[in-house]
Amino acid sequence: MKKTLIILAAIFCSIILTNSCKHEEPIAIIDTTPIAGSVVNNGVCFESEILPIFQSNCAKSGCHNIGTHASDLVLDNFSNITRKYITPYNANLSKMYKVLFETGSDKMPQIPNPDLTSSQKTLIGKWINEGAKNTVNCNSNCDSSQFKFAANITPLLNTYCVGCHGGTSPSANINLSIYNGVKQQAVNGRLVGAITHAPGFSPMPQAISKLSDCQIAQVKKWVAAGALNN
């Protein structure tokens, strides 16, 4: 009898231990206090570098905005983005980062939305590895005297615009992920009109803060110089 009880107790403990291993990624406690000022050692600024990527590519209708909140996720601000699936100082343990490299239905963003660029994925991973901090009001690297298409305009569009105006089904059939699509909007005046919030144009980016004066100046100078593929 005693031997039987010992065996049953061992089986029960085994079941408990097995079930305890089957859980989702633990929710990390992340300090949401804004850290104002410049980032150091070439660190990543959440407000100007990470937040726009999430807002443009994730926090939109049908995905993770306040109206849809797929998978119970709203990815529109720091608190919501870091609410779960991010493990500070370890991107490889963060589901929010790992899904960027998945395939099929597990991949984010999902088709027909465009994939994030390798630079954007690297930036998100670096931000998490730095502690996923709420860095704001950081010094900007923007230089309005620099307005080359490849070096300056394309990264800006990828961050703020391509999440909607890219992929296999771009919004309003405006594809800003390719040069010809960008040039068309530059030549017809809609690109500058939208980002400057000029009367008669739909203000862009949608549901995101207006581009900085420096960023707008870069686009306007590029357009004025002939919207070259340089």
N, C-alpha and C positions, 0 to 999 in steps of 0.2 A: 504494500500500500504506500509506504514511504517512498519507495523507488518510483512508483507511478506518479506521485505528487511532484517529485523532483523533475521528472520528464515533462509533465504538463507545464510546470513553472518555466522550464527552459524554452519550451515552444512558445509560450505566451510572451516571454521577453524578446524572443527572436522576432515575433510579429511586430511588437512595439518598435523595436530598433529599425526594422525594415521600413515600416510606414513613416517613421520620423525622417528617413532619408528622402522621401518623396515629397518635395515641397518646391514652391517657386523660389526664384531668387529673393533673398531676404531684402526687405525694404531698408535702405540706408537712411540714417538721420543726417540730413544735409542742412547746414546753416544757410538760411535764405537772406541774411543781412547783406545789403549791398556794400560792396567794397569799392569806394570811390577813389579815383585817381589813376595814375598810370600803372600799367602792368610792368613787371620787372623781368629781366633776363629773356626778352623776346617772348614773354608769355602771351596767352590768348585772352582777349577781352570778350566776355560773354555778350555784353550789350551790343557791340558793334560788329562782332564777327560770328557769333554762334546763334544768337536769337533770330536774326534775319533769315538764316538758313532754315530753322524750324518753322518760322512763321510762313515763309514762302512755299516750302515744300511739304509741310505737314499740317499746319493749322488752317486748312481750307475746307470748303464744303465737300462732304463725302469722305473726309478723312478724319482729322483730329482737331476740328474747331469746336467752338462751344455748342453749335447746333447739332453736330454729328457725333462727336466724341467716340469714335470707333475704339473698341477694346477698353472703354472707360478711360481714354486718354485725351486730354486737351493740351496741346503743345503750343500754347500761345504766350507763355511768360515763364520766368525762372522757376517759380514755385511749382507750376504744373509740369514743366519739363522734367524736373528733378524729383517729382513726387514718388516715382518708383522706376525700377529698371536701370538705375544708374548707381554704380558703386564707385565713389570717389577714389581717385588715385589708382584705379585699375579698370581701364577701358575693356580689357579682354574678359572681365567678369560682368560687364554691363550689357544687358540685353538690348538697351537702346542703341548701343554701338554695334553689337554683333549682327543685328538684323539688317544692317546696311550692306552686309556681305553675303546674306543668304540668297537662296534661289527659290523660284516658285512662289507659293502663297505666303511663305515665311519672310520674304524679302520686303524691305521698305526703302523708299516709297514703292508702292505696287504699280504694276502696269495698268493703264497707259501712261502713268506719270513718269517723268524722266528720272534716271538714276542720278544720285549725287556724284559730283566729280571726285576724282581721287584726292584732290587737294581739300575738298570739303570734308571728306571722311577722315583724312589725316588730322584736320583742324579739330574736329569733334573729339577724336581720340586723344589728342594732345590736351584739350581743355579738361577732359575727364581725368587724365593722368596727372594734371596739375591740381586736382582736387575738386573739379566741377564748381568753381567759385562764382559768385554773383558779382563779377567785376563790371563796374559801370563808370561812365564819364572818363574813359581811358583816353590817353593821347592817341590821336588818329594819325595813321601813316599816309593819309590822303595828301597828294600834291597836285594842285590844280594845273600846274605847268606840264604835267605828264598826262597825255590823252591818246596813247596808242591803242588800237583796237584789241590786239592780243593781250597786251600787258595790263591794260587798265579798264577798258570798256567791257570785255568779255567776263572777267571775274566779277565785276559789279553786277552785270546782268544775271550771271549764274546765281549770285547770292540773293538778289531781290526779285527777279522776274521769271527766270526759266522754270521755276517750280510750277507756275501756271501756264506760261507761254513756251512750252517745250514738250518733249515726248511725242507719242504717236497721235495724240489728240489735243493739240494746244488750244487754250482758251481763245475764243473769238477767231480761231484759225490764224492767229498771229504767232509765228515761231521765232522766238528770240534766241534760240540755241544755235542758229546758223547765221553766217554773215549776211547772206542775201535777204533773209527775213528781217534782220536788224536794219540793214540799209534801206529797205523798203519803208520801214516806219520812220527812219531818219529823214528820208527825202520828202515824204508826204507831210512831215511836221508833227506827226502824232507822238513820236517818242519824246521830243522836248516838251510838247504841250502837256503830255500826261505827267511827266515827272516834275514839271514846274507848277502843276495844278492850275493851268491856265483856263480861263472861262471857255466852255464849250468842249472840254476834253474830260474824259474820265480820269480822276486823279489816281496815279499809280506810284508805288505799289499799293494794292488794296489792303485795308486793315493793318497796314504797317506804317510806321512813322515815315514822313517824307524824307527823301534822300537829303544828305547834308548839302550845304551850299557848295562845298568843294566838289562833291560827287556830281552835282548838277552842272557845275562849271566844266568838269572834265567832259561830260557828254556833249554839252553845247559847243565846246571848242572842237571836239572831234567832228561833229556834224558840220560846223562852219568851215572846217578844213577840207571838206569834201567827203566825209564818212568813208575814209579809205580802209581797205583791208590790210592794215599795216601792223 
